[in-house]
Structure formats: structure tokens, C-alpha cells
Amino acid sequence: MARVKVRSLGQRPVRCRQRPGARRARLTALCLSRPRRLSVCAVLRVDADLRWMRAGSVMRKVKSRTWKKQRYFRLQDDCATIWYKSEKAGNAHCTFSISDVETVREGHQSEVLLSIADEFPPDRCFTLVFRGRRGNLDLVAESAEEAQSWVRGMRKLIENLESMGEQEKLDQWICDWFKKADKNGDGRMNFKEVQDLLKMMNMDMNEHHAMRLFTLADKSESGTLEDDEFVLFYKLLTERPEVRRLFQQHSSDGHTLSLWDLEVFLREGQLEQENLREHAAELVLCYEPSDTAKTRQAMTIDGFLMYLGSPEGSVFNPSRKQLYQDMRQPLCHYFICSSHNTYLMENQLRGHSSVEGYIRALSRGCRCVEVDCWDGPNGEPIVYHGYTLTSKILFKDVVSVMGQYAFKASQYPVILSMENHCSVEQQRVLAHHLTCILGDKLLQNALEGRSVSGGLPSPEDLKGKILLKGKKIGGLGASVSAVGEDSPVGDVSEEDERLEMEEENHHDDTLRRKAKSSNERLSKELSDCVVYCKSVRFSSFKHARIHSKFYEISSFTEFKAKKHMKEAGADFVHHNSRQLTRIYPSGFRTDSSNFNPQEMWSVGCQIVALNFQTAGVEMDLNDGLFGQNGRCGYVLKPLFMRSAEKQFDPEHPQMLDRSGPLTLTIQVISGQQLPKVNQKEGSIVDPLVRVELHGVPLDQAKLETHHIENNGFNPIWDETLKFTVHVPELALVRFVVEDYDKTSKNDFVGQFTLPFSCIQQGYRHIHLLSKDGTKIPPSSLFVHIRITQRT
């Protein structure tokens, strides 16, 4: 009887005896036996929560206060898929993968479940939050015990998946495909099913080669593959000839890498220079699966593959993923991850408004969110995009969500950018909700020990604090004593995004005159909530240099910002070394599209607000920049952008005092298990790789490989692309895979974006992300990267 290594949730590897006759279950276990992977049989035997999920539950699926339908949910045998169906839908059913679920929320922690809080207690409610931009699944169980079993079980399964290595993800991927290809469910695969499997996996292998692999694996000569025969076929299929060649080039005996061989590889292949012997020994200890090889201090091809597929073998330097930057600089010295009209889930005219927008943005590390406040019924301010058909939500619900989620992803300060259109009466309600709901989290006074003229505090100083950005009566000290109780309201100059947009449109002279001349009434209570982010209207860089205070912040539409960049780039950079600046999308972007944030970062603008709900290259750049430094939402600007003495102009980077530009050389070697774009039967991608350099204008460049016909499973390009980089501190590199189409626009397959400063040289894997920024394991690129001084 077969015995395989398995791992129970939260336990060390154990050994499990498989049940005879369960061919498909045995095959799955065999697929997963090489890495330390979750065993279906072990988990179902020892974990009560997963047994409950496996038995199934009838729960209410809730979409709104009036839409609540019963559905039958159960965990499938693979412990990786949830199956559900309507009791009235006959044979119709749906499934989703555990890997699609990002997190589980307990209780009334969604807008939908909050709306039915009076009907169902929180201990029976939970929410499955999916990755990317897919909507949540809100569920109500029949009992609190049942809800808890599902919540605990889902969290265990998610944790187990997240702890997988790249090889484990590959094994899971291949087993998932096997189950799809085994149409009759007998646990065997004939040659026709193998051919179908190859096409499903994005591979157009010629029949002769496919039959050769099939015959090699069919040790029983039965004409079908089962059990370990399929495992052998899988190993033959996933052979990496380009990695084996690299391994053999550095192996003294052709079979293993000795410590000396590994040292040479680290120096010549990975371009490392320090502690090579110690690092080589650590690699063997960490990644080599063979105890015999470990005893000899050697690495086999399996260990070599595990190293190259690990985070240490990734293109993104693992040390830069941790919090590594100085967090004690003034706020204006950081780029700050920022969202525009955060409450909107769709477009700017008819889109749905939801507190979910804030939850998702804050969970992604966003540190500046926006709220548009208007007078609402029953004295309660509402949030929506004014003068449009977008739906409305309560301001107090937004503040409540801020209190719950502001510091889950990062402890560094959150800026709440408020556009206030409320009457004085409802402004007092705004202030009441901010102070009562947020409590000590809301910064209401200047920090003790800091002078009112001493400059902005640092992210470290403001840990755990929410800062309100808005209009304010008087200066920084006014929040304490300057406005007396006999002056309940004050006049402030107008700074209104809507009016800025009207100016931009150049079609309403009345509104433009109003924007330049009108004052607005502001309640003292709301004014006192603003400390270090007083919104002021921008006049000119010269005026700001003479008159502006360090705690003042101005906002620009993208077009105004571009105008200032072209006319006075160096002045813009200097302005941003002393004060905060916020950039937001043009009013013309009613579809919630985004502008290129890189242009704004190149002049030091800190708060570059994007529509987080819209996927695309702009959000890829944003995620790429803020993927470093612990994903805390703050990235320290380069020194030449923080110093008041230095004059940096992104249009003329040659003026920087440095030895010269760098050359970035990227050898695009191969791709692995690329996702299918067109799900039609027989459709296979023709992949090409484009590498994009984003930075100052002189550094902008794009180069691409040729396309490979009909192979998304293991394409080989082996092409070299070269780039010149003048300002590496501001550069981002984006790797894009597309499906070539000679008659129309290429289709997107996957991408990965990272700061130039976070690149690891040498032979590296690039683990691709989907269009909405979620992982798509085991899809990757294999490259070699070298950075040299240009001569």
C-alpha cells in the first residue's frame, strides 16, 4: 500500500496510509508527495472544522437587504475548492477556489451584512473577500457554531495555501489540471485525454513528442497513465532544460553542485560579491531535499530548482520587501500611497459608492483616502460624487470603517482627504463623528515638543494616527486657542476639486470667478480637526516660497500639475521638498481611468491619488513602487528630492552630480505555465515579453522579444534587451507578457512591476500577476539581469 509524506494543518509532516481503491485521491496525493503539502485524507481525519465543511451546509447568500437566497455549500475532496448550488436550480452549480479568497471577515463587516444587522446576529454572519476586484460573498449560517467552523476552516486553508513554496504551487496547479482533463473521473488518463490536457495547459505539443512522453511514463504498458505513472509524466512534462544546462555548466561532476561550484555560480551567475562560502552553505541547508546530498554539502538539480523558484531566487530583493527605510523624515519627504474618490467602486457618474472601497484601499496599504461630504437627510452627512448619479453612503459608516481598518496593513499615519460641501450645521456632525468614533486615533493637536514652525512630523512620530486634510480657520495654533467660543464659524478661502475641474474645462466663467473670489463658512469644530494638512489654494511657486506654511497642502488636477512640470520642473521639486502636494485625476476621466503617476513622482509629488478600482499599467506602477518597504504605504524620496539646496529637474537629469548612466541588461530566457487568455477549446497563447522602463522622460523606454507560437506552457525566447538608466532612484521596471495577435491588439497575459532599486541581479524568476494585481501561480518568467556602469 502506498505511503506518502503529508502535512496536517499547523503540524509537522506525518505519514498517512491511503485508502485502497480511491484512485483519484491517491493520484492527487502522489502529485503532492514530493513537497511538504496539505494531505486531504490527513486533514479530513484530524480537523473537525474541515470535516464540517466537507459535509456541507445550507447558508443564506446575501446580496442586499431584500435579496437573501439559500445555497448549499461544501468543501470538495481536494480541500482546495468550494462547491455550491441553489436548492431549486436542479443540476446547476458553481465552484470557486480557496486560492481566490484573500481573507475572511467575521460578523457584520460588510456593507451588505450591516444592512441586515437587525435580522441576523453577527455570530452567524461572515464575508469571503476575493482577491482583485471580484465582489464579496456575504453569508449567514444557520447557527453560530456552523459559522465559526466555516470561518476557522477557511482561514486554515488560506493559511496553508499562502505557506506553499513555488514548487508546491506548481504541483497543485498540475493536479488541478489533471482533474479537469480526467473527464470520466476514473483516475486514469488515455492518450486522447493527455492531448486535451496539454491544450488546456496552454501547450501545443506535436503528437509524436507527446506520444514519446506518454510511452516513457506508461511503465505498465496499459495504454493509460495512473498513479505514479502520471507523476512520472508530470515530471517529464515540467523538465526545465534551460535550468538543467545552467546547472551542468557549473557542476564539476555533472550531477551535483559542490560548495565550490555554488560559490562560482553565486559570483559569476548571481553577480554576488560578499560571504559567498557562507551563502552557498546556507542554500544547501535551506533548499536541498536530499539528506545524502546535504551530508556531502552538495546541491542536486531539485535543490537548485527550489532555490531559483524561492523568494531568494526572485527578481525582487527580499531585503527590500521588509521595512528598511528611515521613517523619521518629515512627511513631505515620502511618496504616499493614495486613493482618489475612494468610496467609488466603479465609474465617476453612475458608479456604486461603498465603504468596501475604503476597506480594500486600506488593506492594500493605501495611506491617503478621499471622502466627499454633502448634507444628507435626518441631519446625517452623506458621501457621494456630487452632482452625479452615484449612490450615497453615510459619512459615519466611512469613519467607522476607517477606525477598524486604518492600521491593519500598516501602522503609519493615514490622511483622510475631505472635500467638504456641508452646511455649518452638518459640519458639526462631521466633527462629532470624527472625534467620537475615531477617538485618540484622530490627531487633533500638534505633537507635544514640536514648535508650530518646526516642520512636518515624521511617519514614525504619527504612527497610529489619522490626519484630516481639509480647510482650516487660521494657522496651526488656531486649533488650540485662536478661535473663541463666541466665533462658532469662520471664513476660509475656497479649495474645491469640482471648481478646479470646471476651470480645467474652460466652459463656465461664472464658476471660475467664484473659485477665485468666494469664501466658505466653516465650523470651528471641523476646523479644529485639521492640524498638519490645511488645504490652501495654490497661487505660484514664488508665492508659496515666501508665504506658505509647512502644514499647508495644495491640490492640483493632473493637467495643472503637468503644466507646472513643463514650465518649472525644478521649482516643483523644491516646493515638494518643503510641503505636501496632492494630484488627482482630471474631471474628464468619468470612466475612472488613471493618469501616469510616474510623471508626478518625478517632481516629488507625494500624494498621487489614483482610482484604485481601475486596473491597468498605472495601478501596476503604483503597486510596484509601494511593494517595497514592508508595503507600509510610505517610500522615502531620493536625497536629491529632499534637499532644499539641490536643484533637480526631471527634464534635465544630466545636471545631477554623478558618474554617468547605468546599463540594464535583461536576458529573457523562458516562461513557465502562462495562463490562457482565450478559454475557447484549442486556443493557445503566442506569448511575447515586453520590458518597460518608467522614470524621468529621458529614461522612458520599451523593448520586446519575438513571439513564440502556440506555447504558453514552457516558451523559450533567449533574447537580450538593453536599457540606459539615468536616474535609477526614480525608475520602475515592468515586465509584461502578451498574447501576440497579428490582426488586432495583443491580449494581456500577466505582468510584474518593481522599483529599479529593488532588482536582484543574476538568474531570477519573475512571478507574474494578473491584470488586477493578484498572483497567478505558477506562472513566471526566467531571466538573467546585469546592471553595469555605462562607459
C-alpha positions in Angstrom: 0.0 0.0 0.0 1.4 3.4 -0.9 2.8 5.7 1.8 3.4 9.4 1.2 4.6 12.3 3.1 1.8 14.7 4.1 1.3 17.7 6.3 -1.6 18.4 8.6 -2.6 22.0 9.1 -0.3 23.7 11.6 1.6 20.4 12.2 4.9 18.9 11.2 5.0 16.3 8.3 3.4 13.0 9.3 2.8 9.8 7.4 -0.7 8.8 6.3 -2.0 5.4 5.0 -4.1 6.0 1.9 -7.4 4.2 1.4 -7.4 1.5 -1.3 -9.5 1.9 -4.3 -9.6 5.7 -4.2 -7.6 6.1 -7.4 -8.1 9.8 -7.9 -7.4 10.7 -4.3 -4.3 8.5 -4.4 -3.2 10.2 -7.6 -3.7 13.6 -6.1 -1.6 12.6 -3.0 1.1 11.2 -5.3 1.2 14.5 -7.2 1.7 16.3 -3.9 4.0 13.9 -2.2 7.3 15.4 -3.3 6.9 18.7 -1.5 5.5 19.1 2.1 1.9 19.6 1.1 -1.5 19.5 2.7 -3.0 16.0 2.6 -6.7 15.7 2.0 -7.0 12.4 4.0 -4.9 13.6 6.9 -6.8 16.9 7.3 -10.3 15.4 7.0 -9.4 12.9 9.7 -7.9 15.3 12.3 -9.6 18.6 11.7 -13.3 19.0 12.8 -13.8 22.3 11.0 -12.9 20.8 7.7 -15.0 17.7 8.3 -17.9 20.1 8.9 -17.2 21.9 5.6 -16.8 18.7 3.8 -20.2 17.5 5.0 -21.7 20.7 3.6 -24.0 23.5 4.9 -27.1 25.3 3.8 -26.5 29.0 4.2 -28.1 32.3 3.1 -26.2 34.1 0.3 -27.0 37.8 0.8 -26.7 40.5 -1.9 -28.9 43.1 -0.4 -31.5 43.7 2.3 -34.1 42.2 0.0 -32.0 39.5 -1.8 -31.3 36.6 0.6 -31.2 33.1 -1.0 -30.4 29.7 0.4 -27.5 27.9 -1.1 -25.8 24.6 -0.3 -22.0 25.0 0.2 -19.5 22.3 0.7 -15.7 21.8 0.6 -14.7 19.3 -2.1 -12.4 16.4 -1.7 -9.3 18.3 -2.9 -9.6 20.7 0.1 -8.9 23.4 -2.5 -12.4 24.1 -4.0 -15.8 25.2 -2.6 -18.8 23.8 -4.4 -22.3 25.4 -4.1 -25.7 25.3 -5.7 -29.2 26.5 -5.3 -31.8 24.0 -3.9 -34.1 25.0 -6.8 -31.5 25.1 -9.6 -31.6 21.4 -10.4 -28.1 20.3 -11.5 -26.7 23.8 -11.9 -23.8 24.6 -9.5 -20.8 26.8 -9.2 -17.3 26.5 -7.7 -14.6 28.8 -6.6 -11.0 28.0 -5.5 -9.7 28.6 -2.0 -6.8 30.4 -3.7 -9.3 33.1 -4.9 -10.2 34.1 -1.4 -8.0 36.8 0.2 -9.4 36.8 3.7 -12.5 36.0 5.8 -14.3 38.7 7.9 -16.5 37.7 10.9 -19.7 39.4 11.8 -21.3 42.5 10.2 -18.1 43.6 8.4 -19.5 44.4 5.0 -22.0 47.0 3.8 -24.5 44.2 2.9 -24.3 42.5 6.2 -24.6 45.8 8.1 -27.8 46.4 6.2 -29.4 43.2 7.7 -27.8 43.6 11.2 -31.3 43.8 12.7 -32.3 40.4 11.2 -29.3 38.2 11.9 -26.8 38.3 14.8 -23.1 38.9 14.0 -22.0 35.5 15.2 -23.9 33.8 12.3 -22.5 36.2 9.6 -19.3 36.2 7.7 -17.8 37.5 4.5 -15.5 35.9 2.0 -13.3 38.6 0.4 -12.0 37.6 -3.0 -8.7 38.7 -4.5 -8.7 41.5 -7.1 -11.9 43.3 -8.0 -14.3 40.5 -7.6 -17.3 41.2 -5.4 -17.5 39.8 -1.8 -19.6 36.7 -0.9 -21.7 37.5 2.2 -23.1 34.5 4.0 -25.4 33.8 7.0 -25.1 30.4 8.6 -27.9 28.6 10.4 -26.0 28.7 13.7 -23.1 30.5 15.4 -21.3 27.1 15.7 -21.6 26.5 11.9 -20.4 30.0 11.1 -17.4 29.6 13.3 -16.5 26.2 11.7 -16.5 27.8 8.2 -14.6 30.9 9.4 -11.9 28.8 11.1 -11.8 26.2 8.3 -11.4 28.8 5.6 -8.7 30.6 7.5 -6.7 27.3 7.9 -7.0 26.5 4.2 -6.0 30.1 3.2 -3.0 30.0 5.6 -1.9 26.6 4.2 -2.0 27.9 0.6 -0.1 31.0 1.5 2.6 29.0 3.1 3.3 26.9 0.0 6.6 27.2 -1.9 6.7 27.8 -5.6 7.3 24.1 -6.3 4.2 23.2 -4.2 2.1 25.7 -6.1 3.3 24.1 -9.4 2.3 20.6 -8.1 -1.1 21.9 -7.0 -1.6 23.5 -10.4 -0.8 20.3 -12.3 -3.1 18.3 -10.2 -5.9 20.8 -10.7 -5.4 20.4 -14.5 -5.4 16.6 -14.2 -8.8 16.6 -12.6 -10.2 18.8 -15.4 -8.7 16.5 -18.1 -9.9 13.3 -16.4 -13.4 13.7 -18.0 -14.8 10.3 -16.9 -13.4 10.5 -13.4 -11.8 7.1 -13.4 -8.3 8.3 -12.2 -6.7 7.1 -15.5 -5.7 9.1 -18.5 -5.6 7.8 -22.0 -3.6 9.4 -24.8 -6.6 11.5 -26.0 -7.1 12.9 -22.5 -3.4 13.7 -22.3 -3.6 15.6 -25.6 -6.6 17.5 -24.3 -4.7 18.2 -21.0 -1.8 19.7 -22.9 -4.0 22.1 -24.8 -5.8 23.1 -21.6 -2.4 23.8 -20.1 -1.5 26.2 -23.0 0.8 23.8 -24.8 0.6 22.7 -28.5 3.0 19.8 -28.4 3.3 17.8 -31.6 1.7 14.4 -31.4 4.9 12.5 -31.9 6.7 14.1 -28.9 3.5 13.8 -26.8 3.3 10.1 -27.5 7.0 9.7 -26.7 6.5 11.2 -23.2 3.3 9.2 -22.8 5.1 5.9 -23.7 8.0 6.7 -21.4 5.6 7.2 -18.5 3.3 4.2 -19.3 5.5 1.6 -17.4 2.6 -0.9 -17.2 2.1 -0.6 -21.0 -1.7 -0.5 -20.3 -2.3 2.4 -22.7 -3.3 4.7 -19.8 -1.5 6.6 -17.1 -2.4 6.1 -13.5 -0.9 6.8 -10.0 2.8 7.2 -10.2 2.8 6.9 -14.0 1.1 10.2 -14.2 3.6 11.6 -11.7 6.4 10.5 -14.0 4.7 12.0 -17.0 4.3 15.2 -15.0 8.0 15.3 -14.2 8.9 14.7 -17.8 6.5 17.5 -18.8 7.9 20.0 -16.3 11.5 19.4 -17.1 13.4 22.7 -17.3 16.2 22.1 -19.9 17.4 25.7 -19.6 17.9 25.3 -15.9 19.5 21.9 -16.3 22.0 23.3 -18.8 22.8 26.1 -16.3 23.2 23.5 -13.5 25.5 21.3 -15.6 27.6 24.3 -16.7 28.5 24.9 -13.0 28.7 21.3 -11.8 32.1 19.7 -11.5 30.8 16.2 -11.7 27.7 16.8 -13.8 25.4 15.5 -11.0 25.6 17.9 -8.1 26.9 21.4 -7.2 29.6 21.3 -4.5 30.1 24.3 -2.2 32.9 25.4 -4.5 30.6 25.1 -7.6 27.9 27.1 -5.8 30.4 29.8 -4.9 31.4 30.1 -8.5 27.7 30.3 -9.5 26.9 32.9 -6.9 29.8 35.0 -8.1 29.5 34.6 -11.8 25.8 33.8 -12.3 24.2 35.7 -9.5 26.8 38.5 -9.5 27.2 38.4 -5.7 30.4 39.5 -4.0 30.2 39.0 -0.3 30.2 36.0 2.0 29.9 33.5 -0.9 31.0 30.4 1.0 28.6 31.0 3.9 25.8 31.8 1.5 26.5 28.6 -0.5 26.3 26.5 2.7 23.0 28.2 3.7 21.5 27.4 0.3 22.3 23.7 0.6 20.9 23.7 4.1 17.7 25.6 3.2 16.7 24.2 -0.3 18.4 20.8 -0.8 15.7 18.0 -0.3 18.2 15.1 -0.3 19.7 14.2 3.1 22.5 12.4 1.3 23.5 15.5 -0.7 23.2 17.6 2.4 25.6 15.4 4.3 28.1 15.9 1.4 27.4 19.7 1.4 26.2 19.4 -2.2 23.1 20.5 -4.1 21.1 18.4 -6.6 19.1 19.7 -9.6 16.0 19.5 -7.4 17.5 21.7 -4.7 18.8 24.1 -7.4 15.3 24.4 -8.9 13.8 25.0 -5.4 16.3 27.8 -4.7 15.7 29.5 -8.1 11.9 29.3 -7.5 12.1 30.7 -4.0 11.7 34.3 -2.8 15.5 34.3 -2.5 15.7 33.5 -6.2 13.1 36.1 -7.1 13.9 39.3 -9.1 12.6 41.3 -6.1 15.3 41.6 -3.5 13.7 40.1 -0.3 15.5 42.6 1.9 13.7 45.4 0.2 10.3 43.9 0.9 10.9 44.4 4.6 10.7 47.8 6.3 14.2 49.1 5.5 13.9 52.9 5.1 14.4 55.7 7.6 10.8 56.6 8.8 11.9 59.6 10.8 12.0 62.2 8.0 9.2 64.8 7.6 6.0 63.6 5.9 6.8 65.7 2.8 9.9 63.5 2.2 7.9 60.5 1.3 5.8 59.2 -1.6 2.5 58.3 0.0 0.2 55.6 -1.4 -3.1 57.5 -2.2 -6.6 56.8 -3.5 -9.0 59.1 -5.4 -12.7 59.1 -4.6 -12.1 56.0 -2.5 -15.9 55.4 -1.9 -16.5 54.6 -5.7 -16.4 51.0 -6.8 -17.0 51.8 -10.5 -17.2 55.0 -12.7 -17.5 58.6 -11.7 -21.0 59.3 -12.9 -23.3 56.3 -12.1 -20.9 54.1 -10.0 -21.8 52.4 -6.8 -20.5 54.0 -3.6 -19.5 51.7 -0.8 -17.4 51.5 2.4 -15.9 48.5 0.8 -13.7 50.9 -1.3 -12.1 52.1 1.9 -11.6 48.6 3.3 -9.9 47.4 0.1 -7.7 50.5 -0.3 -6.6 50.5 3.4 -6.0 46.7 3.2 -3.6 47.3 0.2 -1.5 49.7 2.3 -3.1 52.9 1.0 -2.3 55.8 3.4 -4.4 58.6 1.9 -8.1 58.1 1.2 -10.7 60.6 0.0 -14.2 61.5 1.2 -16.7 63.9 -0.5 -19.2 65.1 2.1 -22.6 66.6 1.4 -25.7 67.4 3.5 -27.9 64.3 4.0 -31.4 63.6 5.3 -32.2 63.5 9.0 -29.1 65.6 9.8 -26.7 62.9 8.8 -23.9 63.9 6.2 -23.6 61.6 3.2 -20.7 60.7 0.9 -21.1 60.5 -2.9 -19.7 62.2 -6.0 -21.7 65.4 -6.1 -23.9 66.3 -9.0 -23.8 62.8 -10.4 -26.0 59.7 -10.1 -23.5 57.7 -8.0 -25.1 56.1 -4.9 -24.8 57.5 -1.4 -23.4 56.2 1.8 -23.3 57.6 5.3 -20.3 59.6 6.5 -20.4 57.9 9.9 -20.1 54.5 8.2 -17.0 55.6 6.4 -15.4 56.9 9.7 -16.3 53.6 11.4 -14.6 51.6 8.7 -11.6 53.9 9.0 -11.4 53.2 12.7 -11.5 49.5 12.1 -9.1 49.1 9.1 -6.8 52.1 9.1 -3.9 50.3 10.7 -4.4 46.6 9.8 -1.9 46.7 6.9 0.4 49.5 8.2 0.8 51.3 11.5 1.9 54.5 9.7 -0.4 57.5 9.5 -3.5 57.7 7.3 -4.5 61.0 5.7 -8.3 61.5 5.3 -8.6 64.0 2.4 -12.0 65.7 2.9 -13.9 67.7 0.3 -16.5 69.5 2.4 -19.8 70.6 0.8 -21.8 70.5 4.0 -23.7 73.3 5.8 -22.2 74.6 9.1 -24.8 72.5 11.0 -23.8 69.2 9.3 -20.1 70.2 9.5 -20.5 70.0 13.3 -21.9 66.5 12.8 -18.9 65.6 10.7 -16.6 66.7 13.5 -18.7 64.9 16.1 -18.4 61.6 14.2 -14.7 62.0 13.6 -13.9 62.7 17.3 -16.3 60.3 18.9 -15.8 57.3 16.5 -12.0 57.7 16.0 -11.2 58.9 19.5 -7.4 59.0 20.1 -6.7 57.8 16.6 -7.7 61.2 15.3 -4.8 63.8 15.5 -6.4 66.9 17.0 -3.4 68.8 18.3 0.1 69.5 17.2 2.5 66.9 18.7 4.0 67.8 22.0 7.5 69.1 22.0 7.3 70.4 18.4 7.3 74.0 17.5 4.5 75.4 15.3 7.2 76.4 12.9 9.3 73.3 13.3 8.3 71.4 10.1 6.1 68.4 9.5 6.4 65.4 11.8 7.6 62.1 10.5 5.6 58.9 9.8 7.3 57.4 12.9 6.0 60.3 15.0 2.5 59.9 13.7 2.2 56.1 14.0 -1.4 55.0 14.6 -2.8 58.5 13.8 -5.4 59.6 11.3 -4.8 63.1 9.9 -7.7 65.1 8.5 -6.8 67.1 5.3 -9.3 70.0 4.9 -9.9 73.7 5.2 -9.0 75.4 8.4 -9.6 78.7 10.2 -6.3 80.4 10.9 -2.9 78.7 11.4 -1.6 75.6 13.2 -2.1 77.1 16.7 -5.6 78.0 15.9 -6.9 74.6 16.8 -5.9 75.3 20.4 -6.9 78.8 21.2 -7.1 81.2 18.3 -10.8 80.9 17.7 -13.0 81.7 20.6 -16.3 80.2 21.6 -18.0 83.4 20.5 -16.9 82.7 17.0 -18.5 79.4 16.1 -17.9 79.8 12.3 -15.2 81.4 10.2 -14.5 82.3 6.6 -12.0 80.3 4.6 -10.8 80.5 1.0 -12.3 78.1 -1.4 -10.4 75.0 -2.5 -12.8 72.8 -4.3 -12.0 70.0 -6.7 -15.2 70.4 -8.6 -14.4 74.1 -9.3 -10.9 73.2 -10.3 -12.3 70.8 -12.8 -14.7 73.5 -14.1 -11.7 75.8 -14.6 -10.0 72.9 -16.4 -12.9 72.6 -18.8 -12.9 76.3 -19.6 -16.6 76.5 -20.2 -18.0 78.3 -17.2 -16.7 81.8 -16.5 -19.0 82.3 -13.6 -17.7 79.3 -11.7 -14.1 80.3 -12.5 -14.7 83.7 -10.9 -16.5 82.1 -8.0 -13.5 79.8 -7.4 -11.1 82.8 -7.4 -13.1 85.1 -5.1 -15.6 83.2 -2.9 -15.2 82.4 0.8 -16.9 79.5 2.5 -18.3 79.2 6.0 -16.5 76.6 8.2 -17.5 75.4 11.7 -14.9 75.8 14.4 -15.4 72.1 15.4 -14.5 70.8 12.0 -11.6 73.3 11.6 -10.1 72.1 14.9 -9.9 68.5 13.5 -7.4 69.8 10.9 -3.8 70.0 12.1 -0.9 69.3 9.7 -2.8 69.2 6.4 -4.5 72.5 5.9 -5.9 72.8 2.4 -5.0 76.0 0.6 -5.4 77.2 -3.0 -2.1 77.3 -4.9 -1.0 80.6 -6.4 2.6 80.2 -7.7 5.8 78.6 -6.6 7.2 82.1 -5.8 4.3 82.9 -3.6 4.5 79.6 -1.9 8.2 80.0 -1.2 7.6 83.3 0.5 4.2 82.9 2.2 3.3 79.2 2.6 3.5 77.4 5.9 4.9 73.8 6.2 1.5 72.4 7.3 -0.3 73.7 4.2 -1.1 71.4 1.3 -2.4 72.2 -2.2 -4.1 70.0 -4.7 -3.7 70.0 -8.5 -5.6 68.3 -11.3 -3.3 66.1 -13.4 -3.3 68.7 -16.2 -2.3 71.6 -14.0 0.4 69.5 -12.5 1.8 68.7 -16.0 1.7 72.4 -16.9 3.8 73.3 -13.8 6.2 70.4 -14.5 6.9 71.6 -18.0 7.2 75.3 -17.0 9.1 75.0 -13.8 10.1 71.4 -13.0 13.0 72.3 -10.6 10.7 74.7 -8.7 8.1 72.0 -8.4 10.7 69.6 -6.9 11.9 72.3 -4.5 8.3 73.1 -3.4 7.7 69.4 -2.7 10.8 69.2 -0.5 9.1 71.5 2.0 5.3 70.9 1.6 2.8 68.2 0.7 1.2 68.2 -2.7 -1.8 66.2 -3.9 -2.5 65.3 -7.5 -5.9 63.9 -8.6 -7.4 62.7 -11.9 -8.9 65.1 -14.4 -12.7 65.6 -14.4 -12.7 64.2 -17.9 -11.9 60.7 -16.6 -15.6 59.8 -15.9 -14.7 56.2 -16.6 -12.4 56.2 -13.5 -9.3 55.7 -15.7 -6.0 56.9 -14.3 -3.1 59.2 -15.4 0.6 58.1 -15.3 1.7 58.5 -11.7 5.4 58.3 -12.6 5.3 61.8 -14.0 4.1 63.2 -10.7 6.6 61.2 -8.7 9.4 62.6 -10.9 8.8 66.1 -9.5 8.4 64.8 -5.9 4.6 65.0 -5.6 3.8 62.9 -2.5 0.1 62.3 -2.7 -0.7 61.0 -6.2 -4.3 59.9 -6.0 -5.4 57.1 -8.3 -8.7 55.3 -8.9 -7.9 52.0 -7.1 -10.9 50.3 -8.6 -9.4 50.5 -12.2 -6.8 48.0 -13.2 -4.1 48.9 -15.7 -0.5 50.0 -16.1 -1.0 53.0 -13.8 -2.0 50.8 -10.8 0.7 48.4 -11.7 3.2 51.2 -11.3 1.6 52.2 -8.0 1.7 48.7 -6.7 5.3 48.3 -7.9 6.5 51.4 -6.1 4.8 50.7 -2.8 5.6 46.9 -2.9 8.8 47.8 -1.1 9.5 48.9 2.5 7.1 46.5 4.1 4.2 47.7 2.0 3.7 50.3 4.7 2.4 52.9 2.2 5.4 55.3 2.5 8.5 55.3 0.3 11.4 57.7 1.1 12.1 60.0 -1.8 15.7 60.2 -3.1 18.1 62.6 -1.3 18.3 65.0 -4.2 14.5 65.5 -4.0 14.5 66.1 -0.2 17.3 68.7 0.0 16.4 72.3 -0.3 19.9 73.1 -1.7 19.9 70.7 -4.6 18.2 71.7 -7.8 16.9 68.6 -9.6 14.9 68.9 -12.9 13.4 65.7 -14.3 13.6 67.2 -17.7 17.4 67.6 -17.4 18.6 64.7 -15.2 22.2 65.1 -16.6 22.6 68.0 -14.2 22.8 65.6 -11.2 26.4 65.2 -9.9 27.1 61.6 -10.7 29.4 59.4 -12.7 27.0 58.6 -15.5 24.1 56.5 -16.5 23.7 52.8 -15.9 23.1 50.0 -18.4 20.4 47.5 -17.5 20.8 44.2 -19.5 18.0 41.7 -19.3 18.2 38.3 -20.9 14.7 37.0 -21.2 15.2 33.2 -21.2 12.0 31.4 -20.7 8.4 31.3 -19.4 6.6 28.8 -17.3 2.9 27.8 -17.2 1.5 31.1 -18.6 -2.3 31.4 -18.1 -4.7 31.1 -21.0 -6.3 34.3 -22.3 -8.9 32.8 -24.6 -10.8 30.0 -22.9 -12.1 28.6 -26.2 -11.2 24.9 -26.8 -7.9 24.5 -28.6 -6.9 28.2 -28.1 -3.2 28.5 -27.0 -1.3 31.8 -26.5 1.5 33.0 -28.7 3.5 34.8 -25.9 5.9 37.7 -26.2 7.6 39.6 -23.4 7.8 43.4 -23.3 10.0 45.1 -20.8 9.1 48.7 -19.9 11.3 51.3 -18.2 9.3 54.0 -16.4 11.1 57.0 -14.9 12.2 60.5 -15.9 11.4 61.4 -19.6 15.0 60.5 -20.7 14.6 57.0 -19.2 11.3 56.1 -20.7 11.7 53.0 -23.0 10.1 49.8 -24.1 11.6 46.7 -25.8 10.1 43.3 -26.5 11.0 39.8 -27.6 9.7 38.0 -30.6 6.6 35.9 -30.1 6.5 32.1 -29.6 3.8 30.3 -31.5 1.4 28.0 -29.6 3.3 27.5 -26.4 2.2 29.1 -23.2 3.5 26.2 -21.1 7.3 26.5 -21.4 8.2 29.0 -24.1 11.9 29.8 -24.7 12.9 33.2 -26.0 16.5 33.6 -25.0 16.7 37.2 -26.1 18.7 40.1 -24.6 17.2 43.6 -24.1 19.3 46.6 -23.0 18.3 49.9 -21.4 20.1 53.1 -20.3 19.1 54.4 -16.9 20.0 58.0 -15.9 18.0 58.3 -12.7 17.7 54.7 -11.2 16.3 56.1 -7.9 13.1 57.0 -9.7 12.9 54.2 -12.2 10.4 51.3 -12.2 10.7 48.2 -14.4 7.6 46.5 -15.7 7.7 43.0 -17.2 4.6 42.3 -19.4 3.6 39.1 -21.2 1.1 39.4 -24.0 -0.6 37.0 -26.4 0.6 38.1 -29.9 -2.2 38.8 -32.5 -1.2 40.0 -35.9 -4.6 41.3 -36.8 -5.6 43.1 -33.6 -4.3 44.4 -30.3 -2.3 41.9 -28.3 -4.1 40.4 -25.2 -2.7 40.8 -21.7 -1.4 37.7 -20.1 0.5 38.8 -17.0 2.8 41.4 -15.5 5.2 42.3 -12.7 6.5 45.7 -11.8 9.2 46.7 -9.3 11.5 49.6 -8.5 14.8 49.5 -10.2 16.5 49.8 -6.8 14.9 46.6 -5.7 16.2 44.4 -8.5 18.4 41.4 -7.7 21.0 40.7 -10.4 21.6 37.3 -11.8 19.4 34.4 -12.8 15.9 35.2 -11.4 12.3 34.2 -11.6 9.6 36.8 -12.1 6.3 35.6 -10.6 3.6 37.1 -12.7 0.5 38.9 -11.5 -2.9 39.2 -13.2 -4.4 42.4 -14.6 -5.9 43.3 -11.2 -2.6 42.6 -9.4 -3.3 39.2 -7.9 -0.9 36.3 -8.0 -1.4 33.6 -10.8 0.9 30.8 -9.6 2.8 29.0 -11.0 3.1 31.5 -14.0 6.6 33.0 -14.2 9.4 34.2 -16.4 13.1 33.2 -16.0 15.6 35.9 -16.8 19.2 37.0 -16.2 19.8 40.6 -15.2 23.0 42.6 -15.1 23.4 46.2 -14.1 26.7 48.0 -15.1 28.1 51.5 -15.2 27.8 52.8 -18.8 31.2 53.6 -20.3 
